[in-house]
Every structure is written in C-alpha cells, then in structure tokens.
Amino acid sequence: MAQLDLWEKEYEERKDLPSSQTMVPSRALREFWESEEIKNLHMDSALDIGSGLGRNSIYMAAQNGFAHVVGVEIVDSAVDKARETIDELGLQNKITFVNQSVGDSLPFEDQSFDLIVDMMVMHLLDPNERAKYFAEIQRLLKPNGFFVFYTIAADSEAAKALFESSPGPEENSYIIPQSRMIEKAFTDDELIKAFPELNVIRLNHKTQLTPAFGDVYKREYISGVMKKPLA
Ligand SMILES: C[S@@+](CC[C@H](N)C(=O)[O-])C[C@H]1O[C@@H](n2cnc3c(N)ncnc32)[C@H](O)[C@@H]1O
C-alpha cells in the first residue's frame, strides 16, 4: 500500500530527495502567495497533503497567518520529526499532523479548509488511492477555497523516456530505477477531469532541474491552481 516501505527508507536512510533535506518551502506554494487572485483574501485553515518534514505547513502557519494547519503524512518518522520541529518553533497550537494515507478517508468534516496544498504527492498514489483522494480534496475544500498542487507532467520528453525504459503498472507511469518508487504522470486533461467540482485557475508547465540520487535530472512538472466555486 502507498509505497510506504520505500518512503520510510527515504526518510530513515537514503535522504535522496530535495523534500527530505530542506525546510525551504516549495516554490509553487510561494508563487501562489505572490499571485493576484489571493491578494486581500483571508484564509484561516489549510490542509497539507503528504506533509513530509513540515516545511510547507510551517510556511503557512508561521509566515502566512493561517490559524489552523493540518499535515497528513504516511511515514511515522517524518511525522515525529515534523512534530519536533513545530515544538521547537512554538507552533504546536497552529499545526497538527495526522499520521495516515491520503488514499483513505480523511477525518475532517465537509468543507473544512480554505486551502489544500499538494506538493509532489498525488503521482505517488495507486489508482484506488487516487480515486479516493480526488473525491476527498473536493469534499474538504470550502466554497471559494483553493487547491494548489505540483505534480509530474506526462507529455514531456523526460517522462516519455521513463515510460519506455522503466514502465510502471499503469498508463503514463514509471518505476524510478534508483529508488523503485512508482510515479504516475498526468496530462492537463486528466487533472481537469479528476476535479469536476473545481474551476481551473491555471495549469502551468515548468521544466526544472531536480537534484536527486546524487545527480541532477531534467523533469517537467505541472504547477496547478484550482478553486471551488460558491455553491
Ligand atoms: C516528494 S515528498 C514531498 C513532501 C512534502 N509535500 C514537501 O514538499 O516537503 C512526498 C511525501 O508524500 C508522502 N506520501 C507518500 N504517499 C503517501 C500517502 N499515500 N499518504 C500520505 N503521504 C504520502 C511521503 O512520505 C513524502 O513525505
């Protein structure tokens, strides 16, 4: 389920990926903060999907005034480390972590969050988990709430090379040779269809050099912002 053993290994031994090493918040989230559509909006509650070591939860609570941030993360040791960090920063009244898969029902009422953030997580889910996750994001967002995400683009040379050289179990998926993690890349169309209750504000494609496994890889990502309309 959910490649849990591989992620435990990443946090406990390998520490190969940028998010296992840095507390600098994700660029896509910082860019969202600088964008026009959220100027002068008051947002109170945020959900951080696959919160890892907590860098984005902390950014929202400490720098951007959120009163209530919840991170959901499957790896126990990452949650423990994130809790230690928020204790040190005195943010325990603003941030809580739930230790479970985002591919299962999430323990919150409908329309609980003004903002849901997914930085590099949805492409890690298997088809069943992903179907549940898509439904949960739409259920949990408040009307006028934003969903901000960063994920892997399918229509890029780098992804196509991986589909061929190291194919995964479903269409547009691959197995990363160094870690054996499976990733499912997305087209814009798939993402639009996955969230029928949300309006697309933008889906920007970004080519980025990603440091990982002691090397640097050219990858293409989709940086997305969607918004739930008023009823
Ligand atoms: C690429 S890391 C990104 C971490 C974090 N979003 C950040 O930007 O720092 C992906 C994270 O998703 C977590 N993860 C993977 N599958 C998950 C699942 N099914 N439910 C919750 N978290 C999951 C991993 O343990 C890891 O912390």
The ligand as an SDF file (V2000), in Angstrom:
LIG
                    3D

 27 29  0  0  0  0  0  0  0  0999 V2000
    8.1000   14.2230   -2.5680 C   0  0  0  0  0  0  0  0  0  0  0  0
    7.7000   14.1230   -0.8580 S   0  0  0  0  0  0  0  0  0  0  0  0
    7.0130   15.7460   -0.6040 C   0  0  0  0  0  0  0  0  0  0  0  0
    6.8470   16.1200    0.8510 C   0  0  0  0  0  0  0  0  0  0  0  0
    6.2300   17.4930    1.1050 C   0  0  0  0  0  0  0  0  0  0  0  0
    4.9790   17.6600    0.3880 N   0  0  0  0  0  0  0  0  0  0  0  0
    7.2080   18.5940    0.7730 C   0  0  0  0  0  0  0  0  0  0  0  0
    7.0400   19.2360   -0.2780 O   0  0  0  0  0  0  0  0  0  0  0  0
    8.1190   18.7940    1.5460 O   0  0  0  0  0  0  0  0  0  0  0  0
    6.2290   13.1090   -0.8760 C   0  0  0  0  0  0  0  0  0  0  0  0
    5.6440   12.8840    0.5110 C   0  0  0  0  0  0  0  0  0  0  0  0
    4.4030   12.1930    0.4000 O   0  0  0  0  0  0  0  0  0  0  0  0
    4.3580   11.1870    1.4130 C   0  0  0  0  0  0  0  0  0  0  0  0
    3.4160   10.1590    0.9750 N   0  0  0  0  0  0  0  0  0  0  0  0
    3.5720    9.2350    0.0080 C   0  0  0  0  0  0  0  0  0  0  0  0
    2.4540    8.5090   -0.1410 N   0  0  0  0  0  0  0  0  0  0  0  0
    1.5700    8.9990    0.7600 C   0  0  0  0  0  0  0  0  0  0  0  0
    0.2330    8.6610    1.1070 C   0  0  0  0  0  0  0  0  0  0  0  0
   -0.4200    7.6790    0.4810 N   0  0  0  0  0  0  0  0  0  0  0  0
   -0.3730    9.3610    2.0930 N   0  0  0  0  0  0  0  0  0  0  0  0
    0.2760   10.3600    2.7430 C   0  0  0  0  0  0  0  0  0  0  0  0
    1.5520   10.7220    2.4660 N   0  0  0  0  0  0  0  0  0  0  0  0
    2.1750   10.0530    1.4790 C   0  0  0  0  0  0  0  0  0  0  0  0
    5.7930   10.7160    1.5030 C   0  0  0  0  0  0  0  0  0  0  0  0
    6.0700   10.0180    2.6860 O   0  0  0  0  0  0  0  0  0  0  0  0
    6.5300   12.0500    1.4150 C   0  0  0  0  0  0  0  0  0  0  0  0
    6.6160   12.6700    2.6650 O   0  0  0  0  0  0  0  0  0  0  0  0
  1  2  1  0
  2  3  1  0
  2 10  1  0
  3  4  1  0
  4  5  1  0
  5  6  1  0
  5  7  1  0
  7  8  2  0
  7  9  1  0
 10 11  1  0
 11 12  1  0
 11 26  1  0
 12 13  1  0
 13 14  1  0
 13 24  1  0
 14 15  1  0
 14 23  1  0
 15 16  2  0
 16 17  1  0
 17 18  1  0
 17 23  2  0
 18 19  1  0
 18 20  2  0
 20 21  1  0
 21 22  2  0
 22 23  1  0
 24 25  1  0
 24 26  1  0
 26 27  1  0
M  CHG  2   2   1   9  -1
M  END
$$$$
